Amino acid sequence: MYFGVFYRAACMALLAKYLEWSSIWNMAIVISVLEDKHGANALMLSASLIRGSERRRCQGLVISLVFSVFGLALRGSCWFFACCGRRNGVVAHAGVFCILNVMKWVVFVVYFNNCKRQSLWRKGGGKAFGDNGWNAKTAYEVCVPPDDGLDVRTC
């Protein structure tokens, strides 16, 4: 009895942590494409943007949960209908999976811009940008070291 309750609670906590890390990882990929940050710097920026607010953290969890459920449903439907054994089924499955990934990246781009805008709003003291010399270029500062790239001489 008690083991089952403990087991369910542990599984729920691990699922929540996985979804949070998934949203941080996916946003870091978006940041590495859109911004001039790569690798660990993109991960640190992503984590600081997501963990800056409980609301943004919950939004990231919901986005990751939705796309994880879609991915599992897509894989389960292929297994259930045995479409992976047929050529047309594999092509259709791969096509739908690619479309789902593109949708996921579009949603994470919108989520990144939302997190960035909310972070700028908070740093600006609730003022709209353009008032009192604030603009998005100068206000967007998160403590992340610049990404200088890989030095060939140290390899």
C-alpha positions as CSV (number, residue, x, y, z in Angstrom):
1,M,0.0,0.0,0.0
2,Y,2.6,2.5,1.1
3,F,5.1,1.4,-1.6
4,G,2.5,2.1,-4.3
5,V,1.8,5.6,-3.1
6,F,5.5,6.3,-2.8
7,Y,6.2,4.8,-6.2
8,R,3.4,6.9,-7.9
9,A,4.7,10.1,-6.2
10,A,8.3,9.4,-7.3
11,C,7.2,8.7,-10.9
12,M,5.2,12.0,-11.0
13,A,8.2,13.9,-9.6
14,L,10.5,12.3,-12.2
15,L,8.0,13.1,-15.0
16,A,7.8,16.7,-13.9
17,K,11.6,17.0,-13.8
18,Y,11.9,15.3,-17.2
19,L,9.4,17.7,-18.8
20,E,11.2,20.7,-17.3
21,W,14.6,19.5,-18.6
22,S,12.9,18.8,-22.0
23,S,11.6,22.3,-22.2
24,I,15.0,23.8,-21.2
25,W,16.8,21.6,-23.8
26,N,14.3,22.4,-26.6
27,M,14.5,26.1,-25.9
28,A,18.3,25.9,-25.8
29,I,18.2,24.5,-29.3
30,V,16.0,27.4,-30.4
31,I,18.3,29.9,-28.7
32,S,21.4,28.4,-30.4
33,V,19.6,29.0,-33.8
34,L,18.2,32.4,-33.1
35,E,20.7,34.0,-30.8
36,D,24.5,34.1,-30.8
37,K,24.8,31.6,-27.9
38,H,25.8,28.0,-28.3
39,G,26.2,24.9,-26.1
40,A,26.3,25.4,-22.4
41,N,25.7,29.2,-22.8
42,A,22.4,28.5,-24.6
43,L,21.5,26.0,-21.9
44,M,22.2,28.5,-19.1
45,L,20.2,31.2,-20.9
46,S,17.3,28.9,-21.5
47,A,17.3,27.8,-17.8
48,S,17.5,31.3,-16.6
49,L,14.6,32.4,-18.8
50,I,12.4,29.5,-17.9
51,R,13.1,29.4,-14.2
52,G,12.7,33.2,-13.9
53,S,9.0,32.8,-13.3
54,E,6.7,30.0,-12.1
55,R,4.2,30.8,-14.8
56,R,6.8,30.4,-17.6
57,R,8.0,27.2,-16.0
58,C,4.5,25.8,-16.0
59,Q,4.0,26.9,-19.6
60,G,7.2,25.0,-20.6
61,L,6.0,21.9,-18.7
62,V,2.6,22.0,-20.6
63,I,4.3,22.4,-24.0
64,S,6.7,19.6,-23.3
65,L,3.8,17.4,-22.0
66,V,1.6,18.0,-25.1
67,F,4.4,17.2,-27.6
68,S,5.5,14.2,-25.5
69,V,1.9,12.8,-25.6
70,F,1.7,13.5,-29.3
71,G,5.0,11.6,-29.9
72,L,3.9,8.7,-27.8
73,A,0.5,8.5,-29.5
74,L,2.2,8.6,-32.9
75,R,4.6,5.8,-32.0
76,G,1.8,3.8,-30.3
77,S,-0.5,4.1,-33.3
78,C,2.2,2.8,-35.6
79,W,2.7,-0.2,-33.3
80,F,-1.0,-0.8,-32.8
81,F,-1.9,-0.7,-36.5
82,A,1.3,-2.5,-37.5
83,C,2.1,0.2,-40.1
84,C,5.8,-0.1,-39.5
85,G,5.9,-3.4,-41.4
86,R,4.6,-1.8,-44.6
87,R,6.4,0.7,-46.8
88,N,3.6,3.2,-47.1
89,G,3.1,3.1,-43.3
90,V,6.7,3.9,-42.6
91,V,6.7,6.8,-45.1
92,A,3.4,8.2,-43.6
93,H,4.8,7.7,-40.0
94,A,8.0,9.5,-40.8
95,G,6.1,12.4,-42.6
96,V,3.8,12.9,-39.7
97,F,6.7,12.7,-37.2
98,C,8.6,15.4,-39.2
99,I,5.6,17.7,-39.3
100,L,5.1,17.2,-35.5
101,N,8.8,18.2,-34.9
102,V,8.4,21.3,-37.1
103,M,5.3,22.3,-35.1
104,K,7.2,21.7,-31.9
105,W,10.0,24.0,-33.0
106,V,7.6,26.7,-34.0
107,V,5.8,26.5,-30.7
108,F,9.2,26.8,-28.9
109,V,10.2,29.8,-31.0
110,V,7.0,31.5,-29.8
111,Y,7.6,30.4,-26.3
112,F,11.2,31.7,-26.4
113,N,10.0,35.1,-27.6
114,N,7.4,35.2,-24.9
115,C,9.9,34.4,-22.2
116,K,12.3,36.9,-23.6
117,R,9.6,39.6,-23.7
118,Q,8.5,38.9,-20.1
119,S,12.1,38.9,-18.9
120,L,12.6,42.3,-20.6
121,W,9.4,43.6,-19.1
122,R,10.5,42.6,-15.6
123,K,14.0,44.1,-16.0
124,G,12.4,47.3,-17.3
125,G,10.4,47.7,-14.1
126,G,7.0,47.1,-15.9
127,K,7.6,49.9,-18.4
128,A,7.1,49.6,-22.1
129,F,10.3,49.6,-24.1
130,G,11.1,52.8,-25.8
131,D,10.1,54.8,-22.7
132,N,13.0,56.5,-20.9
133,G,15.7,55.1,-23.2
134,W,14.9,51.4,-22.7
135,N,15.0,49.2,-25.7
136,A,15.1,45.5,-26.2
137,K,18.7,45.4,-27.3
138,T,20.1,47.1,-24.2
139,A,17.8,45.6,-21.6
140,Y,18.2,41.9,-22.6
141,E,21.1,40.9,-20.4
142,V,21.3,37.6,-18.7
143,C,24.5,36.6,-17.0
144,V,25.9,34.3,-19.6
145,P,29.5,34.6,-20.8
146,P,30.0,35.3,-24.5
147,D,30.4,32.3,-26.8
148,D,33.8,32.7,-28.3
149,G,33.7,29.4,-30.1
150,L,36.3,26.6,-30.1
151,D,40.0,27.5,-30.1
152,V,41.8,25.2,-32.4
153,R,45.1,25.6,-30.7
154,T,43.7,24.1,-27.4
155,C,42.4,20.9,-29.1
